[in-house]
Amino acid sequence: MDRISLLEKRDGIDATISWVKRTVGVYEAAIADPDRYGMYKEKMAQELEVLRNYLASRIPHPSESSR
């Protein structure tokens, strides 16, 4: 989360959200590849949870925006 805070301060919320979305895609692809990144998959899975929680806190759910 420190990395995300740094990016928010340096680049702004919109750029940080874009970075987080790209990073989620990279980590998901890496975890899905059975032949690579074996020793890092657990750490990536933990980071994915942090990144997804960040996105959930910053991007309103579609049902919330219709209220």
N, CA, C and O atoms as a GROMACS GRO file, in nm:
protein
  268
    1MET      N    1   0.082  -0.120   0.000
    1MET     CA    2   0.000   0.000   0.000
    1MET      C    3   0.086   0.125   0.000
    1MET      O    4   0.041   0.230  -0.047
    2ASP      N    5   0.208   0.118   0.052
    2ASP     CA    6   0.296   0.234   0.048
    2ASP      C    7   0.325   0.277  -0.094
    2ASP      O    8   0.332   0.396  -0.124
    3ARG      N    9   0.341   0.179  -0.182
    3ARG     CA   10   0.368   0.208  -0.322
    3ARG      C   11   0.249   0.281  -0.384
    3ARG      O   12   0.267   0.376  -0.461
    4ILE      N   13   0.129   0.239  -0.350
    4ILE     CA   14   0.009   0.302  -0.403
    4ILE      C   15  -0.003   0.445  -0.350
    4ILE      O   16  -0.036   0.536  -0.426
    5SER      N   17   0.024   0.465  -0.223
    5SER     CA   18   0.020   0.600  -0.166
    5SER      C   19   0.120   0.692  -0.234
    5SER      O   20   0.089   0.807  -0.264
    6LEU      N   21   0.238   0.641  -0.259
    6LEU     CA   22   0.340   0.719  -0.329
    6LEU      C   23   0.291   0.759  -0.468
    6LEU      O   24   0.306   0.874  -0.509
    7LEU      N   25   0.234   0.663  -0.540
    7LEU     CA   26   0.184   0.692  -0.675
    7LEU      C   27   0.072   0.794  -0.672
    7LEU      O   28   0.066   0.882  -0.757
    8GLU      N   29  -0.018   0.783  -0.574
    8GLU     CA   30  -0.126   0.881  -0.562
    8GLU      C   31  -0.070   1.021  -0.543
    8GLU      O   32  -0.115   1.116  -0.608
    9LYS      N   33   0.026   1.034  -0.455
    9LYS     CA   34   0.085   1.166  -0.428
    9LYS      C   35   0.160   1.220  -0.549
    9LYS      O   36   0.152   1.338  -0.581
   10ARG      N   37   0.233   1.131  -0.616
   10ARG     CA   38   0.317   1.174  -0.727
   10ARG      C   39   0.238   1.195  -0.856
   10ARG      O   40   0.259   1.293  -0.927
   11ASP      N   41   0.147   1.100  -0.887
   11ASP     CA   42   0.083   1.098  -1.018
   11ASP      C   43  -0.066   1.130  -1.017
   11ASP      O   44  -0.124   1.158  -1.122
   12GLY      N   45  -0.128   1.125  -0.900
   12GLY     CA   46  -0.272   1.150  -0.891
   12GLY      C   47  -0.352   1.021  -0.890
   12GLY      O   48  -0.301   0.913  -0.920
   13ILE      N   49  -0.478   1.036  -0.854
   13ILE     CA   50  -0.567   0.920  -0.837
   13ILE      C   51  -0.590   0.847  -0.970
   13ILE      O   52  -0.579   0.725  -0.976
   14ASP      N   53  -0.623   0.921  -1.076
   14ASP     CA   54  -0.655   0.856  -1.204
   14ASP      C   55  -0.538   0.773  -1.258
   14ASP      O   56  -0.558   0.661  -1.303
   15ALA      N   57  -0.419   0.829  -1.252
   15ALA     CA   58  -0.301   0.756  -1.300
   15ALA      C   59  -0.274   0.634  -1.212
   15ALA      O   60  -0.234   0.529  -1.262
   16THR      N   61  -0.296   0.649  -1.083
   16THR     CA   62  -0.274   0.536  -0.991
   16THR      C   63  -0.374   0.424  -1.018
   16THR      O   64  -0.336   0.307  -1.020
   17ILE      N   65  -0.499   0.459  -1.038
   17ILE     CA   66  -0.600   0.358  -1.070
   17ILE      C   67  -0.562   0.284  -1.198
   17ILE      O   68  -0.574   0.162  -1.206
   18SER      N   69  -0.515   0.357  -1.299
   18SER     CA   70  -0.473   0.293  -1.424
   18SER      C   71  -0.356   0.198  -1.400
   18SER      O   72  -0.354   0.087  -1.454
   19TRP      N   73  -0.259   0.241  -1.320
   19TRP     CA   74  -0.145   0.155  -1.288
   19TRP      C   75  -0.189   0.030  -1.215
   19TRP      O   76  -0.143  -0.080  -1.246
   20VAL      N   77  -0.278   0.046  -1.118
   20VAL     CA   78  -0.326  -0.069  -1.041
   20VAL      C   79  -0.399  -0.167  -1.132
   20VAL      O   80  -0.378  -0.288  -1.122
   21LYS      N   81  -0.482  -0.117  -1.220
   21LYS     CA   82  -0.553  -0.206  -1.314
   21LYS      C   83  -0.455  -0.284  -1.401
   21LYS      O   84  -0.471  -0.404  -1.420
   22ARG      N   85  -0.354  -0.216  -1.455
   22ARG     CA   86  -0.253  -0.285  -1.537
   22ARG      C   87  -0.178  -0.389  -1.455
   22ARG      O   88  -0.154  -0.500  -1.502
   23THR      N   89  -0.142  -0.355  -1.334
   23THR     CA   90  -0.067  -0.446  -1.248
   23THR      C   91  -0.151  -0.568  -1.212
   23THR      O   92  -0.099  -0.680  -1.207
   24VAL      N   93  -0.279  -0.549  -1.186
   24VAL     CA   94  -0.368  -0.662  -1.159
   24VAL      C   95  -0.365  -0.758  -1.278
   24VAL      O   96  -0.356  -0.879  -1.259
   25GLY      N   97  -0.374  -0.706  -1.399
   25GLY     CA   98  -0.369  -0.791  -1.518
   25GLY      C   99  -0.240  -0.869  -1.530
   25GLY      O  100  -0.240  -0.987  -1.564
   26VAL      N  101  -0.129  -0.803  -1.503
   26VAL     CA  102   0.002  -0.868  -1.510
   26VAL      C  103   0.012  -0.980  -1.406
   26VAL      O  104   0.055  -1.090  -1.437
   27TYR      N  105  -0.029  -0.950  -1.283
   27TYR     CA  106  -0.022  -1.050  -1.176
   27TYR      C  107  -0.116  -1.167  -1.203
   27TYR      O  108  -0.080  -1.282  -1.180
   28GLU      N  109  -0.236  -1.139  -1.252
   28GLU     CA  110  -0.330  -1.248  -1.282
   28GLU      C  111  -0.273  -1.340  -1.389
   28GLU      O  112  -0.282  -1.462  -1.378
   29ALA      N  113  -0.214  -1.282  -1.492
   29ALA     CA  114  -0.155  -1.363  -1.600
   29ALA      C  115  -0.038  -1.445  -1.547
   29ALA      O  116  -0.022  -1.562  -1.584
   30ALA      N  117   0.043  -1.386  -1.462
   30ALA     CA  118   0.158  -1.458  -1.406
   30ALA      C  119   0.113  -1.574  -1.319
   30ALA      O  120   0.171  -1.682  -1.325
   31ILE      N  121   0.012  -1.552  -1.238
   31ILE     CA  122  -0.037  -1.658  -1.150
   31ILE      C  123  -0.100  -1.770  -1.231
   31ILE      O  124  -0.090  -1.887  -1.194
   32ALA      N  125  -0.165  -1.736  -1.341
   32ALA     CA  126  -0.233  -1.836  -1.424
   32ALA      C  127  -0.135  -1.924  -1.502
   32ALA      O  128  -0.172  -2.033  -1.545
   33ASP      N  129  -0.013  -1.878  -1.521
   33ASP     CA  130   0.086  -1.953  -1.598
   33ASP      C  131   0.148  -2.060  -1.508
   33ASP      O  132   0.223  -2.028  -1.416
   34PRO      N  133   0.116  -2.188  -1.533
   34PRO     CA  134   0.163  -2.293  -1.443
   34PRO      C  135   0.314  -2.318  -1.450
   34PRO      O  136   0.371  -2.381  -1.360
   35ASP      N  137   0.377  -2.271  -1.554
   35ASP     CA  138   0.519  -2.300  -1.574
   35ASP      C  139   0.613  -2.189  -1.526
   35ASP      O  140   0.735  -2.203  -1.537
   36ARG      N  141   0.558  -2.080  -1.474
   36ARG     CA  142   0.644  -1.967  -1.439
   36ARG      C  143   0.609  -1.908  -1.303
   36ARG      O  144   0.498  -1.926  -1.253
   37TYR      N  145   0.703  -1.841  -1.246
   37TYR     CA  146   0.686  -1.760  -1.124
   37TYR      C  147   0.644  -1.841  -1.002
   37TYR      O  148   0.582  -1.785  -0.911
   38GLY      N  149   0.675  -1.970  -0.997
   38GLY     CA  150   0.631  -2.056  -0.888
   38GLY      C  151   0.654  -2.000  -0.750
   38GLY      O  152   0.563  -1.997  -0.667
   39MET      N  153   0.776  -1.955  -0.724
   39MET     CA  154   0.807  -1.908  -0.590
   39MET      C  155   0.747  -1.772  -0.557
   39MET      O  156   0.748  -1.730  -0.441
   40TYR      N  157   0.696  -1.702  -0.656
   40TYR     CA  158   0.640  -1.569  -0.634
   40TYR      C  159   0.487  -1.566  -0.634
   40TYR      O  160   0.428  -1.463  -0.602
   41LYS      N  161   0.425  -1.676  -0.669
   41LYS     CA  162   0.279  -1.676  -0.685
   41LYS      C  163   0.206  -1.641  -0.557
   41LYS      O  164   0.106  -1.569  -0.561
   42GLU      N  165   0.252  -1.691  -0.444
   42GLU     CA  166   0.184  -1.660  -0.318
   42GLU      C  167   0.192  -1.510  -0.288
   42GLU      O  168   0.093  -1.449  -0.248
   43LYS      N  169   0.309  -1.451  -0.308
   43LYS     CA  170   0.325  -1.307  -0.286
   43LYS      C  171   0.239  -1.228  -0.384
   43LYS      O  172   0.176  -1.129  -0.346
   44MET      N  173   0.235  -1.271  -0.510
   44MET     CA  174   0.152  -1.203  -0.609
   44MET      C  175   0.005  -1.211  -0.571
   44MET      O  176  -0.069  -1.114  -0.586
   45ALA      N  177  -0.038  -1.326  -0.521
   45ALA     CA  178  -0.178  -1.342  -0.479
   45ALA      C  179  -0.210  -1.247  -0.363
   45ALA      O  180  -0.319  -1.190  -0.359
   46GLN      N  181  -0.117  -1.232  -0.271
   46GLN     CA  182  -0.137  -1.138  -0.160
   46GLN      C  183  -0.145  -0.994  -0.211
   46GLN      O  184  -0.229  -0.916  -0.168
   47GLU      N  185  -0.057  -0.961  -0.304
   47GLU     CA  186  -0.058  -0.826  -0.362
   47GLU      C  187  -0.185  -0.802  -0.442
   47GLU      O  188  -0.239  -0.692  -0.441
   48LEU      N  189  -0.233  -0.906  -0.511
   48LEU     CA  190  -0.358  -0.891  -0.585
   48LEU      C  191  -0.473  -0.853  -0.493
   48LEU      O  192  -0.557  -0.770  -0.528
   49GLU      N  193  -0.477  -0.912  -0.376
   49GLU     CA  194  -0.582  -0.878  -0.280
   49GLU      C  195  -0.573  -0.730  -0.241
   49GLU      O  196  -0.674  -0.661  -0.235
   50VAL      N  197  -0.453  -0.683  -0.216
   50VAL     CA  198  -0.432  -0.542  -0.180
   50VAL      C  199  -0.476  -0.452  -0.296
   50VAL      O  200  -0.545  -0.352  -0.276
   51LEU      N  201  -0.435  -0.487  -0.417
   51LEU     CA  202  -0.467  -0.406  -0.534
   51LEU      C  203  -0.618  -0.404  -0.560
   51LEU      O  204  -0.676  -0.299  -0.590
   52ARG      N  205  -0.680  -0.519  -0.550
   52ARG     CA  206  -0.826  -0.526  -0.572
   52ARG      C  207  -0.902  -0.448  -0.464
   52ARG      O  208  -1.002  -0.383  -0.493
   53ASN      N  209  -0.855  -0.455  -0.340
   53ASN     CA  210  -0.918  -0.378  -0.234
   53ASN      C  211  -0.905  -0.228  -0.261
   53ASN      O  212  -0.998  -0.151  -0.237
   54TYR      N  213  -0.790  -0.188  -0.310
   54TYR     CA  214  -0.770  -0.048  -0.345
   54TYR      C  215  -0.870  -0.005  -0.452
   54TYR      O  216  -0.937   0.097  -0.439
   55LEU      N  217  -0.879  -0.085  -0.559
   55LEU     CA  218  -0.973  -0.051  -0.667
   55LEU      C  219  -1.116  -0.046  -0.615
   55LEU      O  220  -1.192   0.044  -0.652
   56ALA      N  221  -1.153  -0.139  -0.530
   56ALA     CA  222  -1.289  -0.140  -0.475
   56ALA      C  223  -1.317  -0.016  -0.392
   56ALA      O  224  -1.430   0.031  -0.386
   57SER      N  225  -1.214   0.038  -0.329
   57SER     CA  226  -1.233   0.158  -0.247
   57SER      C  227  -1.234   0.285  -0.330
   57SER      O  228  -1.280   0.389  -0.282
   58ARG      N  229  -1.184   0.279  -0.452
   58ARG     CA  230  -1.172   0.399  -0.537
   58ARG      C  231  -1.272   0.405  -0.652
   58ARG      O  232  -1.304   0.514  -0.700
   59ILE      N  233  -1.320   0.290  -0.694
   59ILE     CA  234  -1.411   0.286  -0.809
   59ILE      C  235  -1.547   0.244  -0.758
   59ILE      O  236  -1.563   0.133  -0.707
   60PRO      N  237  -1.648   0.332  -0.773
   60PRO     CA  238  -1.782   0.293  -0.723
   60PRO      C  239  -1.839   0.176  -0.800
   60PRO      O  240  -1.819   0.163  -0.920
   61HIS      N  241  -1.908   0.092  -0.728
   61HIS     CA  242  -1.978  -0.022  -0.788
   61HIS      C  243  -2.092   0.035  -0.874
   61HIS      O  244  -2.155   0.132  -0.833
   62PRO      N  245  -2.119  -0.023  -0.991
   62PRO     CA  246  -2.224   0.031  -1.080
   62PRO      C  247  -2.359   0.053  -1.010
   62PRO      O  248  -2.429   0.149  -1.040
   63SER      N  249  -2.396  -0.036  -0.919
   63SER     CA  250  -2.525  -0.020  -0.852
   63SER      C  251  -2.526   0.101  -0.757
   63SER      O  252  -2.632   0.155  -0.727
   64GLU      N  253  -2.408   0.142  -0.711
   64GLU     CA  254  -2.399   0.258  -0.623
   64GLU      C  255  -2.413   0.388  -0.699
   64GLU      O  256  -2.462   0.487  -0.644
   65SER      N  257  -2.371   0.392  -0.825
   65SER     CA  258  -2.375   0.516  -0.901
   65SER      C  259  -2.516   0.547  -0.951
   65SER      O  260  -2.543   0.660  -0.992
   66SER      N  261  -2.605   0.450  -0.949
   66SER     CA  262  -2.742   0.474  -0.996
   66SER      C  263  -2.833   0.526  -0.886
   66SER      O  264  -2.950   0.553  -0.911
   67ARG      N  265  -2.781   0.538  -0.766
   67ARG     CA  266  -2.862   0.585  -0.654
   67ARG      C  267  -2.873   0.735  -0.652
   67ARG      O  268  -2.938   0.791  -0.563
   0.00000   0.00000   0.00000
